[in-house]
Amino acid sequence: MHAPMQSLEPNQPNEGSAGRPTRERLLAMFCDTATEVVEKDFHHVRESMDITDLAIDSLGILEIIGSLERRLQIQIPDESLSGVKTVSDLLDEVERRLT
């Protein structure tokens, strides 16, 4: 059984100013989403990990990114993802779209 995904509500404790999620919350969202999409526990994931080391296929990664885009109401252009190697790189791209 998978842990339920938390909704991104304003004034949530893990949010920074103006309701923007903290880096810690973004990592938790990535882990929750990856766990749901791939049906494998990803709550051990750290920002420094290479995405290829997570053994998520390209379709899974696209589903994870699409889910994050919908939840955060952002859009990440495909060309921005070409240099993404680590979870940290992906979270950097997400944060750029939140500002």
Backbone torsions as a table, in degrees:
resi	resn	phi	psi	omega
1	MET	NA	138.1	-178.0
2	HIS	-93.3	147.3	175.0
3	ALA	-68.6	139.7	-179.9
4	PRO	-66.2	144.3	178.2
5	MET	-78.1	137.1	179.0
6	GLN	-83.1	143.7	177.7
7	SER	-81.0	155.6	-179.9
8	LEU	-93.9	91.5	-177.3
9	GLU	-104.4	148.9	175.3
10	PRO	-59.4	150.0	178.8
11	ASN	65.4	20.0	174.6
12	GLN	-68.2	144.1	-174.8
13	PRO	-57.4	-27.7	-177.3
14	ASN	-94.9	31.4	179.2
15	GLU	-115.5	149.1	177.5
16	GLY	-89.5	-153.8	-177.9
17	SER	-65.7	148.9	176.5
18	ALA	59.6	28.1	176.1
19	GLY	74.3	9.1	179.6
20	ARG	-78.2	131.3	-178.6
21	PRO	-64.6	143.7	176.3
22	THR	-71.6	167.1	177.3
23	ARG	-60.2	-40.6	178.4
24	GLU	-59.9	-42.2	179.0
25	ARG	-67.5	-38.8	177.7
26	LEU	-62.5	-41.4	177.4
27	LEU	-63.2	-42.5	178.6
28	ALA	-62.4	-39.8	177.7
29	MET	-64.1	-42.0	177.1
30	PHE	-59.4	-48.7	-178.3
31	CYS	-61.7	-44.7	178.8
32	ASP	-62.0	-44.7	-178.2
33	THR	-67.2	-44.1	178.1
34	ALA	-61.5	-41.1	179.0
35	THR	-62.2	-41.8	-179.9
36	GLU	-68.6	-44.9	-175.7
37	VAL	-69.7	-46.3	-172.9
38	VAL	-91.4	-13.6	-179.1
39	GLU	59.2	45.1	178.1
40	LYS	-147.6	147.6	-176.2
41	ASP	-74.3	121.4	178.5
42	PHE	-118.1	19.4	-177.2
43	HIS	-74.6	-5.6	176.7
44	HIS	-88.6	-6.0	-173.6
45	VAL	-65.7	138.7	176.4
46	ARG	-117.0	157.1	-177.8
47	GLU	-58.9	-32.7	-175.4
48	SER	-75.1	-8.6	-175.8
49	MET	-74.0	140.3	173.6
50	ASP	-71.6	136.6	179.7
51	ILE	-62.0	-36.1	179.8
52	THR	-63.7	-28.6	178.5
53	ASP	-72.2	-12.8	-179.1
54	LEU	-83.0	-6.7	178.7
55	ALA	57.8	42.7	174.4
56	ILE	-105.9	126.2	-178.8
57	ASP	-71.2	170.0	-173.7
58	SER	-62.6	-36.7	177.5
59	LEU	-64.8	-40.3	177.5
60	GLY	-61.8	-43.3	178.4
61	ILE	-61.7	-43.1	178.5
62	LEU	-62.9	-38.7	177.3
63	GLU	-64.8	-41.3	178.7
64	ILE	-62.9	-46.8	-179.8
65	ILE	-63.3	-44.2	178.6
66	GLY	-60.4	-40.6	179.0
67	SER	-65.1	-44.0	178.0
68	LEU	-62.8	-40.1	178.7
69	GLU	-61.2	-44.6	-180.0
70	ARG	-65.8	-45.5	-177.9
71	ARG	-64.3	-36.3	-176.5
72	LEU	-98.2	-3.4	-179.2
73	GLN	55.2	52.0	177.9
74	ILE	-128.8	171.9	173.8
75	GLN	-137.5	126.9	179.3
76	ILE	-108.7	113.8	179.1
77	PRO	-62.3	143.4	-178.8
78	ASP	-54.2	-39.2	-177.9
79	GLU	-64.5	-23.4	177.9
80	SER	-74.3	-17.0	-177.1
81	LEU	-90.9	-7.9	-175.2
82	SER	-62.7	-31.7	-179.1
83	GLY	-95.0	4.0	-177.0
84	VAL	-76.8	118.9	179.5
85	LYS	-117.7	-38.4	-176.3
86	THR	-113.1	167.3	174.8
87	VAL	-59.7	-38.6	177.7
88	SER	-59.3	-43.0	177.7
89	ASP	-58.0	-43.8	-180.0
90	LEU	-64.9	-43.9	179.2
91	LEU	-64.7	-33.0	174.9
92	ASP	-60.7	-44.2	178.9
93	GLU	-63.5	-41.8	178.5
94	VAL	-61.4	-47.0	-178.7
95	GLU	-62.3	-36.3	178.9
96	ARG	-60.6	-34.9	-177.7
97	ARG	-81.2	-16.5	-179.6
98	LEU	-82.1	-14.5	-176.1
99	THR	-91.8	NA	NA
